[in-house]
């Protein structure tokens, strides 16, 4: 579920705020404070799924920000300005989390009680060996062609990680999903290192 079953009162008109009234009161149309009982998926009226329609997510994000941006509330009361800023910031955070495959996976694991530490290490010896080899290769890389080849290989590996993560989440295999997300995290780190290395050839 995306929404809390609790009903609350609108701070402005005291009407009951239905759980579907995420951003504005259905009675007086005044902006409401953020509802922390709603998942990031719920903000975009999306099911909790790793296999997101990113294009649809972006359209929903743009539409929401158009209505919630603080610039729309310049002539409103201070409390409405404050709620607008809070809602807008929360929507930004939710979008940035869901649009990125690694952040989305980490967030979905958190929803299921599987938290990942920021610098969590894997115990997979084969994976650690692969990462060490890639880092070493990157250190000694002296030409753009080799860097391009590495980037292509990492992109393919990341795509495989995404597919495995999607399958694991779809089948509610959260322990396996956790492993695939940890693997993905390592390869995204390699990709960032490749981007940094590429600056030396620009």
VMD Tcl script that draws the C-alpha trace (Angstrom):
set ca {
  {0.00 0.00 0.00}
  {1.13 3.54 -0.68}
  {-1.14 5.40 1.71}
  {-1.86 5.37 5.40}
  {-5.42 4.39 6.28}
  {-5.56 7.23 8.79}
  {-7.64 10.28 8.01}
  {-6.54 13.70 9.19}
  {-8.03 17.15 9.41}
  {-7.14 19.95 7.05}
  {-5.24 22.60 8.97}
  {-7.19 25.34 7.16}
  {-10.84 24.26 6.97}
  {-10.83 21.36 9.48}
  {-12.41 19.03 6.94}
  {-11.32 15.41 6.91}
  {-8.37 14.94 4.59}
  {-8.79 11.71 2.71}
  {-5.74 9.49 2.29}
  {-5.83 10.26 -1.46}
  {-5.54 13.99 -0.80}
  {-1.75 13.81 -0.71}
  {-0.96 17.43 -1.47}
  {-4.13 19.54 -1.29}
  {-7.32 19.48 0.73}
  {-10.20 18.21 -1.39}
  {-12.58 20.64 0.30}
  {-10.74 23.98 0.31}
  {-7.89 23.15 -2.11}
  {-5.26 24.47 0.31}
  {-1.84 22.80 0.37}
  {-1.29 20.28 3.15}
  {1.84 19.35 5.15}
  {3.85 16.35 3.92}
  {2.40 12.97 4.83}
  {5.27 10.79 6.01}
  {3.08 7.69 5.90}
  {3.19 7.70 2.11}
  {5.99 5.97 0.23}
  {7.93 7.71 -2.52}
  {5.99 5.57 -4.98}
  {2.73 6.81 -3.54}
  {3.62 10.42 -4.27}
  {3.61 9.58 -7.96}
  {0.57 7.29 -7.70}
  {2.78 4.38 -8.75}
  {2.79 0.78 -7.51}
  {5.78 -0.27 -5.45}
  {7.79 -1.95 -8.19}
  {11.41 -1.98 -9.26}
  {10.26 -2.04 -12.89}
  {9.22 1.58 -13.14}
  {8.10 3.42 -16.24}
  {10.77 6.13 -15.95}
  {9.19 8.31 -18.65}
  {5.85 8.24 -16.81}
  {7.64 8.96 -13.53}
  {9.28 12.03 -15.06}
  {5.95 13.32 -16.41}
  {4.35 12.91 -12.98}
  {7.28 14.66 -11.34}
  {7.11 17.66 -13.68}
  {3.35 17.95 -13.18}
  {3.65 17.80 -9.40}
  {6.46 20.32 -9.24}
  {4.47 22.70 -11.44}
  {1.75 22.74 -8.78}
  {3.90 22.59 -5.66}
  {6.84 24.84 -6.48}
  {7.32 27.68 -3.94}
  {7.07 30.26 -6.74}
  {3.36 29.39 -6.97}
  {2.85 30.41 -3.33}
  {4.52 33.81 -3.23}
  {1.21 35.55 -2.46}
  {0.05 32.92 0.03}
  {0.34 32.76 3.82}
  {3.63 31.83 5.48}
  {2.36 28.42 6.49}
  {1.39 27.67 2.87}
  {4.83 28.83 1.73}
  {6.45 26.54 4.28}
  {4.36 23.53 3.27}
  {5.07 24.25 -0.38}
  {8.83 24.27 0.24}
  {8.58 21.04 2.25}
  {6.43 19.26 -0.32}
  {8.59 20.43 -3.22}
  {11.79 19.26 -1.50}
  {10.21 15.90 -0.70}
  {9.07 15.40 -4.29}
  {12.59 16.18 -5.49}
  {14.04 13.62 -3.10}
  {11.45 11.00 -4.06}
  {12.08 11.50 -7.78}
  {15.87 11.42 -7.43}
  {15.56 8.19 -5.45}
  {13.17 6.38 -7.78}
  {14.69 7.45 -11.09}
  {18.10 5.95 -10.22}
  {18.13 2.12 -10.34}
  {20.56 1.75 -7.43}
  {18.85 4.27 -5.16}
  {15.47 2.78 -6.06}
  {16.66 -0.68 -5.09}
  {18.15 0.50 -1.79}
  {14.91 2.34 -0.98}
  {12.77 -0.71 -1.78}
  {14.97 -2.85 0.45}
  {14.52 -0.32 3.27}
  {10.75 -0.58 2.86}
  {11.11 -4.32 3.50}
  {13.45 -3.88 6.46}
  {16.68 -4.72 4.61}
  {18.94 -1.73 5.24}
  {22.25 -1.27 3.45}
  {25.14 0.47 5.17}
  {26.79 3.25 3.16}
  {30.12 1.41 2.94}
  {28.81 -2.12 3.21}
  {31.22 -4.78 1.96}
  {30.32 -7.99 0.17}
  {31.59 -11.41 1.24}
  {31.47 -12.65 -2.36}
  {35.12 -13.48 -3.07}
  {34.58 -13.70 -6.81}
  {32.94 -10.27 -6.92}
  {35.70 -8.72 -4.80}
  {38.33 -10.21 -7.09}
  {36.56 -8.82 -10.16}
  {36.32 -5.36 -8.63}
  {39.98 -5.40 -7.63}
  {40.97 -6.36 -11.17}
  {38.84 -3.60 -12.65}
  {40.26 -1.00 -10.29}
  {43.79 -2.09 -11.12}
  {43.05 -1.98 -14.83}
  {41.61 1.50 -14.41}
  {44.67 2.74 -12.54}
  {46.98 1.66 -15.35}
  {44.68 2.69 -18.18}
  {46.50 5.13 -20.44}
  {44.21 5.47 -23.44}
  {40.62 6.39 -24.24}
  {39.99 3.19 -26.23}
  {40.60 0.96 -23.22}
  {38.43 3.24 -21.11}
  {35.61 3.00 -23.67}
  {35.85 -0.78 -23.64}
  {35.71 -0.87 -19.85}
  {32.71 1.44 -19.77}
  {30.86 -0.72 -22.29}
  {31.51 -3.84 -20.21}
  {30.42 -2.16 -16.98}
  {27.20 -0.92 -18.61}
  {26.40 -4.47 -19.68}
  {27.09 -5.74 -16.17}
  {24.88 -3.04 -14.66}
  {22.08 -3.96 -17.02}
  {22.36 -7.55 -15.84}
  {22.27 -6.35 -12.22}
  {19.11 -4.37 -12.94}
  {17.41 -7.36 -14.57}
  {18.29 -9.65 -11.66}
  {17.15 -7.04 -9.16}
  {13.84 -6.63 -10.98}
  {13.30 -10.40 -10.98}
  {14.16 -10.73 -7.29}
  {11.88 -7.89 -6.24}
  {9.10 -9.19 -8.47}
  {9.30 -12.58 -6.74}
  {9.72 -11.04 -3.27}
  {13.18 -12.62 -2.91}
  {14.45 -9.71 -0.84}
  {17.62 -11.43 0.41}
  {18.64 -12.12 -3.20}
  {17.56 -8.62 -4.20}
  {19.87 -7.29 -1.50}
  {22.78 -9.23 -2.99}
  {22.09 -7.96 -6.50}
  {21.82 -4.38 -5.25}
  {25.11 -4.67 -3.36}
  {26.69 -5.99 -6.57}
  {25.18 -3.10 -8.51}
  {26.61 -0.63 -5.99}
  {30.15 -1.88 -6.63}
  {29.82 -1.53 -10.38}
  {28.25 1.92 -10.14}
  {31.31 2.93 -8.11}
  {33.53 1.63 -10.90}
  {31.49 3.63 -13.40}
  {32.05 6.79 -11.37}
  {35.79 6.08 -11.33}
  {35.71 5.69 -15.11}
  {34.04 9.09 -15.44}
  {36.74 10.65 -13.29}
  {39.47 8.94 -15.31}
  {37.89 10.14 -18.53}
  {38.51 13.74 -17.49}
  {42.23 13.07 -17.90}
  {41.68 12.36 -21.60}
  {39.46 15.35 -22.31}
}
mol new
graphics top color blue
foreach p $ca { graphics top sphere $p radius 0.5 }
foreach p [lrange $ca 0 end-1] q [lrange $ca 1 end] { graphics top cylinder $p $q radius 0.2 }
display resetview
